[in-house]
Amino acid sequence: KAQYKLGVVFKSLMRYYEAEDAFNKVITNYPESEWVEAAKYQLATTRAALSHGPEYDQGASEEAKKRFEDFVTTHPDSVLSYDAEKNIMQLNEKDAEGNYNTGRFYEKQKAFESAKIYYEYVVRNYPKSQWSAKALERIQIMEKRK
């Protein structure tokens, strides 16, 4: 319990790498503990906190998403699984936004083929995202210019 609480304190202080280390110790050193499930969830939220915004490196975001997906798979009946699924949706939305913004950048540079690749990626991989409709609209606008 103390090891878990230490992770929570580090996380609240935005010392995310130390928080990850503390949560990993709960999982590794106390695999039968009642705190393992919560530590796995906290690991995912800590990794998500490291993925600041759509303009940053998406590595932390992808890792957070994977951790949340693993959590939902291994703990489908957990109360935290609902929150994990919400976090996955938010991370997907952020990833879609980042790819859309990259497409906009290329479009402004008049690199239309590159822009189209990013827009199509958003439409294909995030069809329920608000960015999908915007990306589709940009594709249609570019095609009218041809």
RODO-2510 file (C-alpha; in nm, 4 decimals, decimal comma):
residues 146
     n   res          X          Y          Z
     1     k     0,0000     0,0000     0,0000
     2     a     0,2820     0,2403     0,0888
     3     q     0,4572     0,1769    -0,2427
     4     y     0,1335     0,2516    -0,4306
     5     k     0,0725     0,5695    -0,2275
     6     l     0,4278     0,6794    -0,3026
     7     g     0,3467     0,6548    -0,6731
     8     v     0,0325     0,8623    -0,6223
     9     v     0,2326     1,1311    -0,4420
    10     f     0,4966     1,1414    -0,7174
    11     k     0,2225     1,1649    -0,9778
    12     s     0,0496     1,4517    -0,7957
    13     l     0,3847     1,6335    -0,7906
    14     m     0,4118     1,5725    -1,1675
    15     r     0,7221     1,3608    -1,1121
    16     y     0,5889     1,1106    -1,3613
    17     y     0,8970     0,8955    -1,4151
    18     e     0,9359     0,8422    -1,0422
    19     a     0,5631     0,7664    -1,0199
    20     e     0,5993     0,5051    -1,2958
    21     d     0,8884     0,3494    -1,1084
    22     a     0,6850     0,3309    -0,7864
    23     f     0,3831     0,1747    -0,9620
    24     n     0,6062    -0,0748    -1,1431
    25     k     0,7519    -0,1800    -0,8070
    26     v     0,4017    -0,2545    -0,6777
    27     i     0,3396    -0,4808    -0,9771
    28     t     0,6802    -0,6492    -0,9686
    29     n     0,7423    -0,6802    -0,5951
    30     y     0,3856    -0,7482    -0,4815
    31     p     0,2152    -0,9362    -0,7686
    32     e    -0,0529    -1,0819    -0,5402
    33     s    -0,1356    -0,7484    -0,3774
    34     e    -0,4779    -0,5895    -0,4002
    35     w    -0,2958    -0,2764    -0,5232
    36     v    -0,1682    -0,4303    -0,8490
    37     e    -0,4835    -0,3535    -1,0475
    38     a    -0,4843     0,0103    -0,9379
    39     a    -0,1087     0,0376    -1,0025
    40     k    -0,1552    -0,0845    -1,3613
    41     y    -0,4256     0,1733    -1,4150
    42     q    -0,2102     0,4466    -1,2611
    43     l     0,0778     0,3485    -1,4900
    44     a    -0,1435     0,4131    -1,7905
    45     t    -0,2690     0,7475    -1,6575
    46     t     0,0857     0,8525    -1,5750
    47     r     0,1991     0,7688    -1,9275
    48     a    -0,0995     0,9616    -2,0651
    49     a     0,0028     1,2633    -1,8580
    50     l     0,3418     1,2523    -2,0280
    51     s     0,1769     1,2860    -2,3693
    52     h     0,1090     1,6587    -2,3442
    53     g    -0,0742     1,7586    -2,6593
    54     p    -0,1203     1,6671    -3,0245
    55     e     0,1847     1,8696    -3,1255
    56     y     0,4197     1,6585    -2,9124
    57     d     0,5800     1,3221    -2,9778
    58     q     0,3055     1,0627    -2,9845
    59     g     0,5223     0,7865    -2,8346
    60     a     0,3964     0,8456    -2,4810
    61     s     0,0407     0,8655    -2,6083
    62     e     0,0688     0,5348    -2,7940
    63     e     0,2230     0,3652    -2,4923
    64     a    -0,0514     0,5013    -2,2649
    65     k    -0,3165     0,3762    -2,5061
    66     k    -0,1578     0,0310    -2,5110
    67     r    -0,1462     0,0225    -2,1305
    68     f    -0,5127     0,1218    -2,1059
    69     e    -0,6078    -0,1428    -2,3647
    70     d    -0,4084    -0,4068    -2,1735
    71     f    -0,5797    -0,2980    -1,8534
    72     v    -0,9267    -0,3342    -2,0063
    73     t    -0,8324    -0,6754    -2,1464
    74     t    -0,6915    -0,8108    -1,8202
    75     h    -0,9455    -0,6418    -1,5901
    76     p    -1,2708    -0,6247    -1,7903
    77     d    -1,4900    -0,6255    -1,4792
    78     s    -1,2950    -0,3557    -1,2971
    79     v    -1,4642    -0,0284    -1,2163
    80     l    -1,1547     0,1396    -1,3612
    81     s    -1,2076    -0,0254    -1,7024
    82     y    -1,4768     0,2287    -1,7872
    83     d    -1,2324     0,5113    -1,7130
    84     a    -0,9637     0,3320    -1,9123
    85     e    -1,1946     0,3141    -2,2148
    86     k    -1,2694     0,6864    -2,1834
    87     n    -0,8967     0,7541    -2,1734
    88     i    -0,8449     0,5446    -2,4874
    89     m    -1,1072     0,7535    -2,6667
    90     q    -0,9395     1,0768    -2,5541
    91     l    -0,5986     0,9554    -2,6668
    92     n    -0,7429     0,8520    -3,0036
    93     e    -0,8970     1,1961    -3,0404
    94     k    -0,5641     1,3596    -2,9594
    95     d    -0,3813     1,1369    -3,2082
    96     a    -0,6380     1,2162    -3,4771
    97     e    -0,5947     1,5870    -3,4079
    98     g    -0,2173     1,5590    -3,4328
    99     n    -0,2373     1,3822    -3,7680
   100     y    -0,4948     1,6306    -3,8956
   101     n    -0,2695     1,9212    -3,7940
   102     t     0,0228     1,7592    -3,9738
   103     g    -0,1948     1,7336    -4,2831
   104     r    -0,2830     2,1023    -4,2524
   105     f     0,0856     2,1884    -4,2242
   106     y     0,1656     2,0024    -4,5467
   107     e    -0,1341     2,1527    -4,7197
   108     k    -0,0178     2,5051    -4,6292
   109     q     0,3234     2,4144    -4,7701
   110     k     0,1442     2,3120    -5,0909
   111     a     0,2630     1,9533    -5,0420
   112     f    -0,0848     1,8253    -5,1245
   113     e     0,0032     1,4573    -5,1649
   114     s     0,1656     1,4517    -4,8211
   115     a    -0,1317     1,6337    -4,6708
   116     k    -0,3677     1,3830    -4,8288
   117     i    -0,1773     1,0919    -4,6707
   118     y    -0,2338     1,2370    -4,3233
   119     y    -0,5966     1,3241    -4,3881
   120     e    -0,6681     0,9750    -4,5213
   121     y    -0,4961     0,8263    -4,2166
   122     v    -0,7335     1,0206    -3,9889
   123     v    -1,0403     0,9152    -4,1903
   124     r    -0,9321     0,5509    -4,2002
   125     n    -0,8116     0,5099    -3,8406
   126     y    -1,0399     0,7468    -3,6497
   127     p    -1,3742     0,7435    -3,8336
   128     k    -1,5719     0,8384    -3,5210
   129     s    -1,3424     1,1288    -3,4390
   130     q    -1,4452     1,4888    -3,4942
   131     w    -1,1232     1,5190    -3,6959
   132     s    -1,2352     1,2582    -3,9467
   133     a    -1,5061     1,4827    -4,0905
   134     k    -1,2647     1,7750    -4,1047
   135     a    -1,0014     1,5626    -4,2798
   136     l    -1,2572     1,4391    -4,5322
   137     e    -1,3582     1,7975    -4,5998
   138     r    -0,9938     1,8959    -4,6619
   139     i    -0,9512     1,6023    -4,9035
   140     q    -1,2578     1,7137    -5,0978
   141     i    -1,1339     2,0742    -5,1128
   142     m    -0,7955     1,9627    -5,2428
   143     e    -0,9529     1,7392    -5,5046
   144     k    -1,1618     2,0309    -5,6346
   145     r    -0,8405     2,2257    -5,6905
   146     k    -0,7062     1,9633    -5,9320
***
